[in-house]
């Protein structure tokens, strides 16, 4: 008879069955390309699979450990070989992102994400680096209006710019229009010193920088003079109908609801729009609502309009940027609880108890 008063030990999870499996890498795949110089990529894989014993001899990779992890690593090697077969060089970042995609159990293959070339210029190829970035790029191909919403460093604007240049080169559009709200000047640029161009340039400089990565710099002045590429503050869009254009609104979190409506209704025939922004970095004056924060509730469900949400996992800058984004997210999540705690602890009856 079991003594019910005595705590019973929790049942132990069964130990994963240990197995061994050897994978033969095709002789057409140079092992140095797969494992990295001085086995750097192999070390990346070993850190991601600490429960596996990975042994490499010649072109044979032997895996010892749990069957699930063995199967996952075998899939990873297939994906990395596919990336190499597409003519790309593997990096530690690409390996880590491939592992993350496989562990998320998505239906998309990491190789399909990492080999999707959008644009090539001067030996540099622009492509998505994460699953959400690929879905964002696919959404731009499939919809007339796309919103790319996410933190800094997720490639929202950069990938949209690459798609715009690609569309221009393919003659799918006749011009590119890039715009941002000059919110720090309150759209009242006359108060700033200098010529109109000098006042506007600081707000538009990031768009110029991205253009220089994608188009030969010497051709940019000619394209701008011809009106093929236009970079202008959002206030200059009012009253226009933009036909046969690829239009990007950047920093859209700094638009008012009225400005967002104004921009979206500039859409003309044969045009496409991408709106990018980060709702955690709003620079509007206190009390002014962000047009980007409310637009999803207004347009959600409309045909040919898509919202792509990017997260800290899609940050492609320094690894610390992703960690910083997450840290600020945790801080922001704590604020309502802290405010509620302060309110609960405040004495009732005006300014407190007086003696």
QUIVENPE-V277968 format. One line per field, one symbol per residue. phi: phi as a letter, one per 20 degrees, with the letter a starting at -180 (. if undefined). A space follows every 50 residues. Layout:
phi: ???
This chain:
phi: .effeegefffefffffeccbddefgffdfffffenfllffffffffecf ededcdbmdddddcqffffffffffgfgfffffffeneefcfffffffff fffflfefegffffdeeebcblmdddbfdcfffffffffffdcfccdddr ffnengfffffffffgfffemfcebdcdbbfeffemmdfffefnfgfffe ggfdggffffgffdcggfefgffffenfcccbfggeegndcdelcddddd lffedfgffffgffeegdfmdcccdcacfecedffgneeefffdfffedg nffmccddddcffefdeggfffffgffffffffffgffffffffeffenm eoedd
